[in-house]
Amino acid sequence: MTDSRTVLITGGAGGIGRGIAEAFIANGDRVIIVDVDAAALAVTAREIGATAIAVDIADSTAVQNVIDTVTAQAGPVDVLVNNAGILSVHGRLTELSVTDYEGILRVNVLGTFLVTQAVARHMIEAGTAGAIVNVSSIGARQPTPGMGGYESSKAAVDSLTRWAAIELAENGIRVNAVAPGPVLTPMLRLGMPEGSPARTAWESRIPLGRLAEIGDIAPAVVFLAGPGAAHITGTSLQIDGGQLLA
Ligand SMILES: NC(=O)c1ccc[n+]([C@@H]2O[C@H](COP(=O)([O-])OP(=O)(O)OC[C@H]3O[C@@H](n4cnc5c(N)ncnc54)[C@H](O)[C@@H]3O)[C@@H](O)[C@H]2O)c1
């Protein structure tokens, strides 16, 4: 348990975002979840006891307004978790449409940049030695055919992590990422039931023999945001059951 902090989590209505929000709430922190899906966001916020703000993270004006409002009402954000992302739009290099690729990059890269920039400006102004944790993917480092659009956006998130970390270090702000392999969110569980060929194919790539649970990811995010990680910045921590070793 650390002192109660204000934690802002993007994509908080989704599988991993909700799990991360619950972990910070269990830690005693005040959690604000933001998401473009207003209906799902309201339900999640009510169920877990978080504050909800609906916003599209790729809309620069809306992001600026939301972060200004949050700061005015709740004080500076201590911890930002950039978790929102588009992860189910795929296509091979020769097939992915320009529109689809632009959509992935707008949310995963531009959206992460916009929220980081708005929150970091406030952290610097308030003298908050905060922490930022981005949710990347192991795919940023190991390709899978058909997933390169998404994976290249996550490689950019890893780079954004290092960019922010090197510049914000002088303000005492740490910036890290987690890089999960496939995570058994409710959505993925539906799309890849146990015993399905797709699930078996993924499991065969993972030395520890199973896909990640949300509970494998959330504690690492809480750790990277907390005092135990006080000397860690600029890293993207793989949480992949050893997938990169294989
Ligand atoms: N599930 C996995 O296997 C896996 C593996 C590695 C990394 N990740 C990453 O974890 C993060 C969360 O993924 P998830 O599996 O929980 O997916 P999810 O689809 O359940 O959650 C993503 C959330 O982001 C929100 N979102 C999408 N676009 C947005 C926008 N423009 N503005 C605000 N919110 C927006 C969605 O509404 C959704 O609630 C993503 O960044 C994803 O790339 C997931």
The ligand as an ORCA input file, in Angstrom:
! r2SCAN-3c Opt
* xyz 0 1
  N      -5.351     -8.583    -25.075
  C      -4.118     -8.855    -25.507
  O      -3.818     -9.985    -25.901
  C      -3.057     -7.781    -25.501
  C      -1.713     -8.172    -25.624
  C      -0.727     -7.188    -25.614
  C      -1.070     -5.861    -25.481
  N      -2.391     -5.522    -25.365
  C      -2.709     -4.089    -25.247
  O      -3.432     -3.889    -24.054
  C      -4.275     -2.753    -24.192
  C      -5.676     -3.103    -23.748
  O      -6.144     -4.148    -24.576
  P      -7.393     -5.088    -24.210
  O      -7.029     -6.475    -24.593
  O      -7.885     -4.805    -22.851
  O      -8.421     -4.574    -25.325
  P      -9.903     -4.001    -25.206
  O     -10.372     -3.799    -26.598
  O     -10.702     -4.867    -24.276
  O      -9.665     -2.593    -24.485
  C      -9.196     -1.479    -25.181
  C     -10.015     -0.288    -24.729
  O      -9.509      0.882    -25.383
  C     -10.624      1.659    -25.757
  N     -10.282      2.544    -26.869
  C     -10.071      2.200    -28.160
  N      -9.855      3.296    -28.898
  C      -9.932      4.361    -28.045
  C      -9.830      5.773    -28.237
  N      -9.621      6.304    -29.447
  N      -9.943      6.566    -27.146
  C     -10.194      6.041    -25.910
  N     -10.331      4.707    -25.696
  C     -10.200      3.886    -26.751
  C     -11.689      0.657    -26.160
  O     -12.998      1.226    -26.157
  C     -11.502     -0.423    -25.103
  O     -12.325     -0.219    -23.982
  C      -4.170     -2.324    -25.664
  O      -3.271     -1.250    -25.791
  C      -3.614     -3.555    -26.332
  O      -2.911     -3.255    -27.509
  C      -3.390     -6.452    -25.377
*
